[in-house]
């Protein structure tokens, strides 16, 4: 089955700097890659996603890149702010049999230092 | 937007008792819901896929007799932790796929179980 690895597990950056989180996946059939942000004690919230037919997607300060050949995708946050501090999870999903099962990475705890 | 309501948010029970957690999709129908378990500072581990009107599909290593899932309607899935023991203490989160043909998952607020 699918296996998703995520690095780093923790990341501290100064406010205003950029943060990059990387994930790799194992199943070449995976075709949808969302990123979720989870603040302490709250539910995960989708922040950006990318499908396998696209190499890059951007939404204001957040961008995601996908390299299908290498089976890895990355989250880029620019001009980080203290409110970006949270745990970020990547996931890989495939639509086979209509299941759209998500397999999550191990998470990255991002701390933005003011 | 689409909302998934999950109850209870917190539950404390004695060892050996059963606990039911409800997951409801508000304003949309969810033929498929997913149940995850999250240990402190760890990732979301998929436990099972709940299918409306049919049996749930469990991930490898998840005891189906321990974690009973029922998806009796298009808006409600329940997870029952039977004969709970301290090792079952965890954060359980449900999610539902929003929109036909779409992959986007929206999550419930989670239920923290303490046995």
Interface residues (C-beta under 8 A of the other chain):
Chain A: X1 X32 X34 X36 X42 X43 X44 X45 X46 X49 X89 X93 X95 X98 X99 X100 X101 X102 X103 X104 X105 X106 X107 X109
Chain B: X32 X34 X36 X41 X42 X43 X44 X45 X46 X49 X57 X60 X93 X95 X97 X103 X104 X105 X106 X107 X108 X109 X110
